[in-house]
Amino acid sequence: MSPAASSPTGVLELPGLHNVVSYRGSGAQEFYSGSVPEGDAGFDALVALGVKTVISVDGALPDLARAKARGLRYVHLPIGYDGFDDARKAELVRAVRDLPKPIYLHCHHGKHRSAGAAATVAVSLGWMDNAEAAAHMKRSGTAEGYKGLWSCAAKAAPMMSAAIDAARGDFPELTRPDSMVAAMVAIDEALDRIKLVEKNGWKVPASHPDLAPAADAGRIADLLRVLDGDLAAKPAGEPGRDAHLGRLDEAARADFRALLVRNAREASELEELLLGGDAARIAPAMKALGAGCKDCHVKYRD
């Protein structure tokens, strides 16, 4: 019996791994969904589970060094909180079908994007039906508000081998994010959408039923983590993909990264509050995020 199966709730908590749920069988063919592996403890826990391949659907850059040190294959195929298209679905299905198992698929928290992707893959490969997939997403803790993820799993159907074979098969270990300027534009747009809900008393206005404030807060957190990870991957003095960052000295670079980390944490906290509907705590959290963004802009943009 696998460790995941031994949990009474079907949700396993391990050192450095959270919200671990099995989306297929046991033993050598197991397919897990869960959180990002945290440090050495998280990757050691993956080894203890017998995992051979790690697939990230999170936007943040994977910890390739820790994975390679333990002989783990990493694949990076990011998706959004609003779901994913058929091309990305086929890539994920092919990766899970073809790569060494057991496979661990993760996002950041292991509740939403990884569960939606795992459920869709499991149905597409004929491992479970749509009702079973939905039950597994509930076990993972996928929020009802992420309708795009639920829709992907609900619309999934077994795929023919030829359709899977036609998907991209190079399985990138790293998918670089867009430029910092593009990321900041996306963050500003997400904040603007959240503000529309804020003006309506933290209720989605009838005139904009497409708004999903929790998803936007999660997207902001994701983008900020991506930017921090991209800077961390570059030696001091190198600009990454944005030349103006090359002017930052080592102290300023460290301060800028600290602001990114703080703001990512605040955005993630706002996401959880929006999912819980606690209006009394949402407003202060939104104010804190706005203040953090302003601090960063004053120092490094304006």
N, C-alpha and C positions, 0 to 999 in steps of 0.2 A: 504494500500500500504506500502511495506517495505521501509526503508530508502534508500536501494540500488537502488530500482526501481525509486525513486524520483530524482535521479541524471540524468541530460540530456544526459551525455555521457555513463551512465551505470557503471561508475567507481566512487566509493565512497571514500572520504578521511574523516577520523574521528580522534579525538585525540588519538594518539598512534597506529593507524591502517592506512595502506596505500594500494593503488591499490586493494581495495575491490570490487570484481565483483561477482554477483550472477550467479551460474551455474545451478540453478534449481528454478523455480517457485517463490513462496512467502510464507510468513507466517510461519506456524509451520513446513513446509517441506523444508524450504530454505537451500541451500547448497552454501556456499561462498568460494572463494579463495582470499587470501590476504597476507599481510606481517606479520612478527612476531609481536605479541602484545608488545608494548613498555611500560614497567612499569605499574603502577596502572591505568594510563589513558587508555592504550590499553585494559586491561582486563575489566575495567568499560565499555568501548565502546562495548565489546563483550556482556556483560550483557544487555546493552541497546538494542542491536540487537536481544536479546532473545536467543542467542547461548547457547546450552546445552553441546555440545561436541566440543573439539578442537583437530584437527589432525595435527601434524607437520611432514612434509617430509624433513625438514631441518636437517642437521647433528648435529647442536648445541643442547645442553641439554635443554629441556623445563623448563620454570619457573613454576614448579609444585606448589610451595607455594602460589603464587598469584592466580593460577587457583583454587586450592582447597579451598582457603579462600572465593571464590565466588561460590562454588558448581559446578564448571565446571569439566567435565571428560576430561583428556588429553590422547592422544594416540600418540606414537612416532614411525613412520615408515619411516626412512630416505630413500631418493633416490638420484641419481646422476644427474648432468647436462646432462649426456649422455643418460638419460632415465632409465628404470627399467624393470626387467624381469617379466615373467608371474606370478611367485609366489608372488612377491610384489604387482603386479596389483590386484591379487585375494584378498590379505589381505586388500588392500585399499578399494576395492569394497565391501567386506563383512563388514568392519568397517562402511562405509558410509550407507550401507543398514540397518544394525542392530542397530546401536547406536542411542541414543536420538538426535533428531533434534530440532532446526536448528543446522547445523554443519559448523564449520569454519575450513578450511584446509589452512595451511600456510607453506611457506618456509621463507627465510630471507627477500627478497625484495617484494615478492608477485607477481612477474612478470613471472618467468620462471618455476621453478620446481612445485610450487603449481598449476599454471595454467595448465601445462601439465598433472599433476596427476588428477586435477579436471575434465578436459576435457575427459580424458580417462575413469574415473569413470562414468561420466555422460552418455557417449555412452554405456558403459558396462551395465549400469542399464536401458538402453532404454529411458533415459530422453531427449536425443537429438541425432541428426545424426552427422556424421563426419564433414559435412560442418558447421553446427552450432557450433560444438566444436572448429573448427579452428577459426571461427569468434570470439568466446569468448576468445580464447588465444590471438588473435590480440588485443582485447579490454584490456586484462590484461597487454599487452606490451611484450609478449614473443618474444625474439630476434630470427630472422630467423636462426642465426648461431647455435642454439641449436637443431640440426636436430634430435637427439635421442628423445627429448621430443615431437617434432612434429610428428615423426614416430609413437610413442606410441599412440597418439590420432588418427592418420590417420588409423592405423591398427586395432583399437579397434572395437569390435562388441558386440551386446547384449549377455550376458553370461547366460547360463542355471542356474537355482537355485541350481542344484546338484553340479555344478562346483564351485559356490560361497560357498556353504555349506562345501566343502572340504578344503577350505582355513583355515589357522591358525585363531583361534577365541579367543585367550587369550588377544589380543589387549594391548601390553605392553605400560605402561606410560613412560618408559624410555628405550632407547636402547643405552647401553654403547658403546663408540667408542673403536677403537683398542688402543694398548699401545702407549705411546708417541714416542717410537722409531719407530714403524710402521708408525705413522702419519708423522714423520719427513722424513722418507724414501719416503712416498707418495708425500710430499711437494717438495722434491728434484727432484723427477721424473717429477712432473708437471712443475717445473721451467726449467728443461732441455728441455721439449717439447716446452715451450714458446721461449726458446733461439734459437731453430731451426727456428722458424718463424721470430724471430728478425734478424737472419743472412740473411734471404731472404727479407729484407726490409719490414718486417711486413706484408708479404703476405704468405699464406699457400703454401709451395713448391709443385710443381706437383709430386715430388717423395714421398711426404707424405700427400696425400689428407685427411688422417684421423685426422690430427692435428686440434685441436679446442682451440686456445690460450685463448679465453675469458672464455671458460668452465674450463680450467686449472687454470686460475686466480681466478675464483669463487670457485673452489675446494680448493685452497690454503687458501682463506679467511675463508671458511667453517671449514677446519681442525684447523686453528688457533683459531677460536672462540670455537670450541669443546674443545681444550686443555685448554683454559682459563676457560671455564665453568666447566671442570672436576676439575681443581685446586681450583676453587672457592667453589666447593661442599665439599672439604676436609678441615678439621680444620688445622690451621698452625701446622707444624711439622709432619703431615701425608704425605706420599709420593704419594698418589693416587695409580696408578698401575706401577710406576717406582721408584725403591728404591733409585736411586741416587738423586731424588728430595727431599728426606727426609733430606738430608744434608744441605739444604738451610735454613738460618735463616729467620725471619719474613721480614726483610728489603729486602733481596735478592729475596724472594718469590714474594713480591709486585713489585719489579723491573722487574722480569721475566714476570709476568702477564702484566705489562704495555707494555713491548716489544711485547708480543703476540697481545695485542689489537691494538697497532700502526701498526704492520705488517699486521694484518687482514684488517684494514682500507685502507692501501696502496694497498693491493691485490684487494680489492673490487673496489677501484678507477681505478686500471689498467683494471679490468674486464669491467667497463663501457666504458672506452676509447677504448678498443679493439672492443667492440660492435659498437661503433660509428665510428671507422675507422680513428680517428684523429691522424695520424702518428707523427705530430709535438709534440704532448703532450704525446704520448705513450712512447717514448724513455726515457724522464725524469722520468716518473712514474715507468718504469721498473728499472731504475737506483736506484730510491729511495727504491723500494722493495728489490733489491739486497743488498743495503747498510744496510737496517734494518735487513735482515737475517744474514748478516755478523756480525753486532753488537751483535746479540743474540748468534751466534756461538762462538764468541771470549769470551764472558762472561760465557756461560753456557754449551758449548759442547766441545770446543777445550781445 
